[in-house]
Amino acid sequence: MRFLFIFPPGQRFIISEKRVLPPGPYSPPLGLLYLSTMLEKKGHTVEVLDYNAENVKESELIKKIDSADVIGMTIYTNSLNESIDLAHLIKDYNPTIPLLIGGPHCNITPEKSIIDLNADICATGDVEVIICAIADVLKGKGNLSSIPGIYYKDKGEIKQTIPMQPIKNLDSLPFPARHLVSKYEYGFFIGEKLTNGRTTSIITSRGCPNHCRFCGYNSIRSNYDERSVENVIEEIEDIVSQGYYSIIIADNNFLANKNRAEKIMDKIIEKELKINMWIMGARVDSAERRLFEKMRDAGVSFICFGLESGNQDVLNVYDKKTTLNQITEAIRLSKEMGFFTSGNFIIGATIETKKHIENTIKFAKSLPLDVAHFLILRYVYGSPLWNKAVEEGMIKQDEYSVIADSMRNLGLFTKEELKNYCMKAHRNFYLNPRYILRQLFYAFKNKDFRFIKAGLNMFTTHEV
């Protein structure tokens, strides 16, 4: 069978002749590429269309629909409206083509996802296990009722099968089919591409052992599972052999198991693998000199921390289990190692006053960060904060992502006031003379002005 997998456009993606990207990592849709590998091994043909990597005209999409037997889409809550529009376009053009959906939003609300997107099958959990069985049924072999973890339409009725158990042995999965997206340019973008050379991504674990109160990930996957060091290294060797220069490590918390992370770095050094690594998810309580030295020697050049606040009581509200001293030491050590260092802050906790926000801005300015991103708190489905707000009647059960807003008794400030505070935070951080001098020194020393441009982009766009 011929599968067309689609990664829909992000919420803030601007359709034009030129891509306009909000700051952040733009990496291959690994979930779809894992499914593609499974299908290709069974003789199916797969094409992947990434709307976040190219502007796809409607006429081009129609041609691809004509050449496909099945359409598959990954659905995220923050781009749900864009996904619905795309799904309706597909079904309006060809009502009979099977539409298979999956992804984080489908795990949250599978039945409603089928209705909203006019889909035929909604797959939940680790879909790699069942994708080939679904393909067999669509070819006329077997029955959907025997496949675990799916919701499907049957004569106008939505039916549910038994739940699927998460994959425990992640090493059993083949590597993602990166050749299907080789035409696309990926990397970390803040106005322009900051990663060097051909860039791809890797996921070495699934889930997260921590339970920050603003995060809803544990409601989607409660298990934390790791790939073995040997399996990770084998994939990195495969990535290097394909000519990639940079890897975005996209784990929720790559350094959760510091011993495992250290062993991965040891193997990269031992095998002399020439690769530039960007760690997108790290906690400050993972910062240890020995580990960070090995990360530096192995090729890590970038690390992004979830810092959240410059107030200990706010960190406690979020149940971060970190301290301001740990934040300070982690950023200091990162800069000593020469890492390009990024920190994310959240504004809008229920106890957060004007003084709290001013403390966070002041604290951020005191840190030798290269990038600071100030975000408004969102109550996302399944997070402890969301659950509490639902119990107290401030959020409805079918509201999956709600921004902090005093008009809804979610904090002390309106969302407009919080947006203005985020803009103020960006201005104060990026116009700080110490920051400007630090970035100018780096730029002239390394003849690399991309990061100054990145700071200007963050300052002028105020992505919140």
Phi and psi in degrees as a GROMACS rama.xvg file:
@    title "Ramachandran Plot"
@    xaxis  label "Phi"
@    yaxis  label "Psi"
@TYPE xy
-107.684  115.511  ARG-2
-103.258  136.005  PHE-3
-114.787  110.85  LEU-4
-97.1878  133.273  PHE-5
-121.772  128.854  ILE-6
-101.635  107.539  PHE-7
-66.7095  162.888  PRO-8
-67.6837  147.765  PRO-9
-70.8102  166.296  GLY-10
-59.5783  -38.9784  GLN-11
-104.384  16.5746  ARG-12
-71.6709  131.449  PHE-13
-105.709  118.414  ILE-14
-76.6192  119.412  ILE-15
-161.529  -176.439  SER-16
-68.133  -23.7278  GLU-17
-120.271  138.34  LYS-18
-66.0333  136.273  ARG-19
-118.676  111.748  VAL-20
-111.185  128.916  LEU-21
-65.9915  154.172  PRO-22
-57.5106  141.646  PRO-23
145.955  178.012  GLY-24
-79.5034  135.5  PRO-25
-119.151  102.661  TYR-26
-124.509  164.146  SER-27
-57.7956  148.42  PRO-28
-74.0629  82.6146  PRO-29
-58.8378  -34.463  LEU-30
-57.1683  -47.1813  GLY-31
-66.9769  -34.3592  LEU-32
-72.594  -32.0832  LEU-33
-63.324  -45.7148  TYR-34
-61.7092  -39.103  LEU-35
-61.4195  -42.4258  SER-36
-60.2508  -45.328  THR-37
-59.7925  -43.3922  MET-38
-69.6619  -41.9671  LEU-39
-62.2734  -35.3568  GLU-40
-65.1049  -22.3697  LYS-41
-97.4312  9.16144  LYS-42
90.9037  5.3731  GLY-43
-81.6541  157.867  HIS-44
-102.07  135.343  THR-45
-131.466  137.757  VAL-46
-125.043  139.97  GLU-47
-116.326  129.7  VAL-48
-117.531  114.252  LEU-49
-107.949  105.285  ASP-50
-68.776  -18.3283  TYR-51
-86.5457  -3.53735  ASN-52
-113.706  -11.6878  ALA-53
-155.412  155.991  GLU-54
-88.548  116.252  ASN-55
-102.633  119.214  VAL-56
-74.2278  151.667  LYS-57
-58.9294  -38.3305  GLU-58
-63.559  -35.322  SER-59
-69.3261  -40.2865  GLU-60
-63.0492  -42.0178  LEU-61
-58.7276  -42.701  ILE-62
-60.418  -40.6497  LYS-63
-70.8823  -34.9421  LYS-64
-63.0385  -40.8428  ILE-65
-60.6881  -29.7308  ASP-66
-96.6482  7.24171  SER-67
-112.084  152.849  ALA-68
-98.598  -27.9971  ASP-69
-141.199  140.531  VAL-70
-110.698  134.299  ILE-71
-124.314  141.992  GLY-72
-136.473  141.36  MET-73
-92.4502  131.908  THR-74
-117.147  125.533  ILE-75
-114.459  147.068  TYR-76
-61.7486  -41.9095  THR-77
-73.5664  -7.79988  ASN-78
-126.909  28.8656  SER-79
-61.2795  -44.574  LEU-80
-61.2449  -41.4755  ASN-81
-64.9788  -38.1373  GLU-82
-67.0822  -40.4382  SER-83
-61.598  -45.2772  ILE-84
-59.2072  -43.1211  ASP-85
-67.7155  -42.4409  LEU-86
-63.5322  -40.8296  ALA-87
-66.8747  -36.628  HIS-88
-60.4991  -43.874  LEU-89
-62.8974  -48.1063  ILE-90
-72.6998  -31.141  LYS-91
-65.5105  -36.8301  ASP-92
-75.0821  -44.0134  TYR-93
-137.721  89.1259  ASN-94
-63.2885  -20.8521  PRO-95
-93.753  -11.4563  THR-96
-71.7696  130.276  ILE-97
-63.4124  130.224  PRO-98
-113.241  115.09  LEU-99
-105.44  128.499  LEU-100
-122.79  152.743  ILE-101
-159.612  -172.192  GLY-102
109.19  177.306  GLY-103
-54.7893  -44.8543  PRO-104
-65.3339  -33.7404  HIS-105
-68.0664  -30.2089  CYS-106
-69.218  -28.8289  ASN-107
-75.8913  -47.7961  ILE-108
-143.74  75.0347  THR-109
-64.7313  -46.5294  PRO-110
-63.628  -46.5369  GLU-111
-65.3431  -32.4316  LYS-112
-62.6921  -41.9006  SER-113
-60.4591  -43.0138  ILE-114
-67.3147  -49.7391  ILE-115
-61.8446  -38.3954  ASP-116
-100.04  1.41015  LEU-117
54.3921  41.1423  ASN-118
-86.8058  164.743  ALA-119
-99.6443  -35.2283  ASP-120
-137.455  135.964  ILE-121
-119.138  117.427  CYS-122
-101.424  132.234  ALA-123
-115.939  162.79  THR-124
76.0683  -152.079  GLY-125
-83.8532  92.3038  ASP-126
-70.5184  -17.7228  VAL-127
-53.522  -33.1982  GLU-128
-67.6381  -30.7223  VAL-129
-115.724  -5.51197  ILE-130
-60.5813  -38.0197  ILE-131
-71.8134  -32.9262  CYS-132
-66.2965  -38.8714  ALA-133
-62.464  -42.8969  ILE-134
-60.9702  -40.1487  ALA-135
-61.5115  -43.6918  ASP-136
-63.7055  -41.4329  VAL-137
-65.6501  -21.6401  LEU-138
-87.3808  -4.92035  LYS-139
103.698  10.3619  GLY-140
-109.161  118.812  LYS-141
86.1649  -167.4  GLY-142
-138.904  141.335  ASN-143
-61.4118  -27.8697  LEU-144
-63.1758  -18.5496  SER-145
-91.2912  -3.24439  SER-146
-97.7606  121.862  ILE-147
-72.596  152.709  PRO-148
80.6755  19.3654  GLY-149
-126.568  156.82  ILE-150
-120.081  141.228  TYR-151
-151.892  156.858  TYR-152
-83.9199  136.815  LYS-153
-143.02  103.196  ASP-154
54.6835  45.1134  LYS-155
84.5895  -5.20173  GLY-156
-108.444  141.868  GLU-157
-92.9883  122.393  ILE-158
-112.876  154.128  LYS-159
-123.277  138.15  GLN-160
-98.1852  -179.129  THR-161
-66.0665  150.612  ILE-162
-62.7176  154.249  PRO-163
-96.7117  142.647  MET-164
-85.3843  138.729  GLN-165
-60.4372  150.124  PRO-166
-66.6018  123.454  ILE-167
-89.66  -39.1259  LYS-168
-95.735  86.9274  ASN-169
-66.2313  -21.0193  LEU-170
-65.9294  -18.3578  ASP-171
-74.2341  -13.6129  SER-172
-82.2955  136.774  LEU-173
-70.9536  163.575  PRO-174
-71.9129  152.791  PHE-175
-59.988  149.401  PRO-176
-82.2204  74.8086  ALA-177
-65.2728  -22.6194  ARG-178
-62.7968  -20.2813  HIS-179
-75.4788  -14.6127  LEU-180
-123.953  23.3531  VAL-181
-65.3837  -19.9597  SER-182
-77.713  -15.1672  LYS-183
-90.8646  152.984  TYR-184
-102.758  119.833  GLU-185
-116.333  165.089  TYR-186
159.165  -171.495  GLY-187
-99.0199  121.018  PHE-188
-116.066  130.141  PHE-189
-134.605  85.1513  ILE-190
84.4426  -44.1287  GLY-191
-146.885  169.102  GLU-192
-71.1305  128.168  LYS-193
-101.632  -28.1812  LEU-194
-71.8973  147.95  THR-195
-93.2384  143.514  ASN-196
66.6655  -170.548  GLY-197
-63.6976  133.734  ARG-198
-125.104  137.388  THR-199
-135.386  -171.252  THR-200
-135.761  167.427  SER-201
-147.494  147.086  ILE-202
-121.105  118.968  ILE-203
-102.905  -4.93586  THR-204
-153.839  162.95  SER-205
-128.631  138.894  ARG-206
90.4315  -175.143  GLY-207
-150.481  132.842  CYS-208
-77.3368  -10.3874  PRO-209
-94.5314  164.188  ASN-210
-136.371  59.9373  HIS-211
-61.0117  140.061  CYS-212
-72.5137  -16.2771  ARG-213
-91.0056  -6.82697  PHE-214
-98.2865  133.521  CYS-215
-103.182  7.08398  GLY-216
-63.2602  -36.2845  TYR-217
-68.085  -15.959  ASN-218
-77.3657  -19.407  SER-219
-91.3697  -45.1745  ILE-220
-138.822  106.267  ARG-221
-80.0276  -22.3056  SER-222
-81.2367  146.402  ASN-223
-112.954  117.311  TYR-224
-128.851  143.705  ASP-225
-117.946  149.039  GLU-226
-83.481  154.151  ARG-227
-69.9693  157.911  SER-228
-58.2353  -43.421  VAL-229
-62.7239  -40.9143  GLU-230
-67.8755  -39.7384  ASN-231
-63.64  -45.1998  VAL-232
-63.7046  -39.0008  ILE-233
-60.2174  -40.3414  GLU-234
-70.4622  -39.0816  GLU-235
-62.2131  -40.5422  ILE-236
-60.7147  -40.1021  GLU-237
-65.0481  -40.3526  ASP-238
-62.8694  -45.5324  ILE-239
-62.2358  -40.3237  VAL-240
-65.72  -22.4269  SER-241
-85.9437  0.828853  GLN-242
91.2476  14.4181  GLY-243
-79.5787  146.552  TYR-244
-108.209  -32.521  TYR-245
-124.041  142.918  SER-246
-123.176  128.742  ILE-247
-92.0548  113.958  ILE-248
-83.3076  107.867  ILE-249
-99.6471  16.9858  ALA-250
-60.0241  150.915  ASP-251
-61.6468  -35.4679  ASN-252
-153.512  80.3966  ASN-253
-60.0544  -32.9312  PHE-254
-93.6651  15.5045  LEU-255
-57.8264  -42.2275  ALA-256
-105.888  94.6879  ASN-257
-64.7479  -34.0574  LYS-258
-64.1133  -43.05  ASN-259
-66.1698  -43.7234  ARG-260
-59.6854  -40.8736  ALA-261
-64.3943  -40.2938  GLU-262
-65.8072  -37.0809  LYS-263
-62.3549  -44.1586  ILE-264
-64.2349  -40.0662  MET-265
-58.3419  -43.6631  ASP-266
-68.2092  -38.134  LYS-267
-62.3976  -42.4795  ILE-268
-65.7257  -46.1327  ILE-269
-60.4733  -41.1798  GLU-270
-86.8961  -0.86343  LYS-271
54.4229  44.7094  GLU-272
-78.7461  121.764  LEU-273
-89.8167  97.1313  LYS-274
-147.006  141.344  ILE-275
-99.8874  123.506  ASN-276
-115.311  137.84  MET-277
-117.948  115.961  TRP-278
-93.7697  114.976  ILE-279
-90.2174  -20.165  MET-280
-131.297  110.857  GLY-281
-145.229  149.112  ALA-282
-107.034  148.596  ARG-283
-69.3653  -22.6631  VAL-284
-77.0385  1.81863  ASP-285
-92.8156  -6.30355  SER-286
-73.3875  111.578  ALA-287
-135.935  139.816  GLU-288
-57.5902  -48.6532  ARG-289
-59.4837  -46.0648  ARG-290
-63.8097  -45.7137  LEU-291
-66.8744  -33.4173  PHE-292
-63.8081  -40.7419  GLU-293
-69.2782  -37.0073  LYS-294
-59.7935  -45.2395  MET-295
-60.202  -47.2894  ARG-296
-67.5224  -26.9666  ASP-297
-82.1795  -17.2239  ALA-298
120.692  8.39042  GLY-299
-68.7829  130.477  VAL-300
-123.145  -11.6031  SER-301
-142.601  142.111  PHE-302
-145.029  135.035  ILE-303
-115.515  125.011  CYS-304
-108.096  144.744  PHE-305
-88.4196  100.254  GLY-306
-92.5936  -40.3508  LEU-307
75.9544  -50.1986  GLU-308
-158.19  158.304  SER-309
-101.11  21.8868  GLY-310
-130.805  126.383  ASN-311
-64.5903  -36.8394  GLN-312
-67.0805  -31.5707  ASP-313
-71.5379  -41.166  VAL-314
-57.3221  -38.417  LEU-315
-67.3705  -38.7857  ASN-316
-59.316  -38.8142  VAL-317
-80.2103  -5.42521  TYR-318
56.8704  42.0708  ASP-319
-71.6325  -26.9793  LYS-320
58.1067  36.0271  LYS-321
-130.752  165.759  THR-322
-123.06  163.748  THR-323
-63.8544  -35.0377  LEU-324
-64.1543  -39.5576  ASN-325
-64.3444  -39.2404  GLN-326
-61.2251  -49.5682  ILE-327
-58.5973  -44.6944  THR-328
-69.0843  -39.2043  GLU-329
-64.3597  -41.9226  ALA-330
-70.2524  -40.3971  ILE-331
-60.6878  -46.526  ARG-332
-65.5744  -39.1408  LEU-333
-60.0847  -44.3574  SER-334
-69.2253  -34.8995  LYS-335
-61.8108  -35.648  GLU-336
-76.2179  -10.8241  MET-337
88.3237  13.5443  GLY-338
-74.0501  139.762  PHE-339
-71.6394  121.202  PHE-340
-118.949  129.555  THR-341
-121.772  145.808  SER-342
-135.717  135.161  GLY-343
-103.336  134.737  ASN-344
-121.022  146.883  PHE-345
-117.233  132.648  ILE-346
-119.606  132.729  ILE-347
126.257  15.5501  GLY-348
-60.0218  156.696  ALA-349
-59.2942  -31.3798  THR-350
-93.0147  -1.26152  ILE-351
-75.7153  120.386  GLU-352
-101.713  177.73  THR-353
-58.7345  -38.6006  LYS-354
-63.611  -40.7656  LYS-355
-59.0126  -46.6328  HIS-356
-63.7616  -42.4146  ILE-357
-62.3207  -37.9729  GLU-358
-62.7742  -41.5268  ASN-359
-63.7804  -43.7591  THR-360
-62.4539  -45.6359  ILE-361
-62.4293  -42.1757  LYS-362
-64.1956  -44.5478  PHE-363
-59.6031  -41.6954  ALA-364
-65.6514  -26.387  LYS-365
-78.609  -13.8629  SER-366
-93.6753  143.767  LEU-367
-80.4807  52.3162  PRO-368
-78.0824  148.068  LEU-369
-88.5057  -33.034  ASP-370
-137.07  134.307  VAL-371
-125.227  133.863  ALA-372
-123.112  120.906  HIS-373
-105.923  121.75  PHE-374
-121.647  149.867  LEU-375
-82.0931  138.024  ILE-376
-58.5094  133.158  LEU-377
-117.768  137.617  ARG-378
-90.4799  103.129  TYR-379
-101.614  147.839  VAL-380
-49.4876  132.413  TYR-381
84.5994  -11.2214  GLY-382
-73.559  153.091  SER-383
-55.0118  -37.7105  PRO-384
-65.3123  -40.7811  LEU-385
-64.9053  -45.8365  TRP-386
-58.2215  -43.9101  ASN-387
-64.9254  -42.0023  LYS-388
-65.2944  -35.6326  ALA-389
-66.3548  -44.9823  VAL-390
-58.6094  -35.5988  GLU-391
-89.2483  3.78312  GLU-392
78.6558  14.5494  GLY-393
-90.2581  -18.3809  MET-394
-131.781  140.048  ILE-395
-83.3801  154.314  LYS-396
-59.3688  -28.8628  GLN-397
-97.2924  14.4983  ASP-398
-99.9179  111.842  GLU-399
-93.5401  -19.2713  TYR-400
-151.605  109.762  SER-401
-122.855  128.721  VAL-402
-80.0596  143.687  ILE-403
-55.8295  138.136  ALA-404
-165.229  120.782  ASP-405
-63.1873  -23.0879  SER-406
-64.5454  -17.7477  MET-407
-114.726  17.6306  ARG-408
62.2251  27.3611  ASN-409
-106.816  77.1582  LEU-410
100.211  -176.017  GLY-411
-101.464  -4.08224  LEU-412
-128.827  150.624  PHE-413
-70.7523  162.734  THR-414
-65.5501  -29.1739  LYS-415
-68.8749  -40.2671  GLU-416
-63.8833  -40.3654  GLU-417
-66.4179  -37.6204  LEU-418
-62.2359  -41.5678  LYS-419
-65.1795  -37.7208  ASN-420
-64.8186  -38.7645  TYR-421
-64.4569  -40.9143  CYS-422
-62.273  -42.7004  MET-423
-62.612  -41.4452  LYS-424
-62.2716  -44.145  ALA-425
-62.0238  -44.2698  HIS-426
-61.3005  -48.1569  ARG-427
-63.267  -38.2819  ASN-428
-71.0689  -50.4898  PHE-429
-80.5345  -15.5144  TYR-430
-100.124  6.38859  LEU-431
-65.6862  122.002  ASN-432
-53.9298  -37.6541  PRO-433
-62.8059  -40.7901  ARG-434
-65.3198  -45.6926  TYR-435
-61.1547  -45.4996  ILE-436
-63.5991  -41.0106  LEU-437
-62.4913  -43.1408  ARG-438
-71.9075  -36.2333  GLN-439
-64.6152  -41.14  LEU-440
-60.2134  -46.2946  PHE-441
-62.4397  -44.9472  TYR-442
-62.0584  -46.3838  ALA-443
-73.3446  -34.3353  PHE-444
-65.4591  -40.5018  LYS-445
-103.884  1.17574  ASN-446
51.6367  43.4966  LYS-447
-135.456  106.097  ASP-448
-102.415  9.72885  PHE-449
-63.3881  -36.4033  ARG-450
-75.8442  -27.3389  PHE-451
-66.3449  -43.2103  ILE-452
-62.6156  -36.2285  LYS-453
-63.6757  -43.9089  ALA-454
-61.7279  -41.5969  GLY-455
-63.2438  -37.6048  LEU-456
-65.6378  -43.4503  ASN-457
-62.3282  -39.0121  MET-458
-67.1597  -39.6518  PHE-459
-86.7484  -26.2224  THR-460
-91.1997  -28.1754  THR-461
51.9882  50.5651  HIS-462
-67.4557  120.035  GLU-463
